[in-house]
Amino acid sequence: MNLNLDWSFFSWELYTQFVLKGLYFSVFLTVVATAGGIALGTVLAMMRLSGQKWLDLPATIYVNGMRSIPLLMVILWFFLLMPASFYALFGEFGSEHRAEMSAIITFVAFEAAYFSEIMRAGIQSIPRGQV
């Protein structure tokens, strides 16, 4: 059986332009989302543990809301509902790379909700006498 497949479209330029570029962005997005998520998640966890109703309530609504919505839905909503002028706040990069900025912002916001619960549960698991 002869399939006569034509592989002439595959070139090193195609590989470096798309595959490696996607790999670099995926690693960058992972690092930024993790760092930003831990930072924002720690703030949210402290808000939830503060005992102050005016801090606890917004943080609880945010965390439970973000955890109940699928990530893909959050990315889609953020990309479609945010006006183009919002991305201009990030300078020339934000205006030219709207999709990338949407991914970065939504991944940080989404990861922060999960990291917040991890931090809060970790802090609450320590008995008061050991604090």
Beta strands, then each sheet from edge to edge (+ up, - down):
end
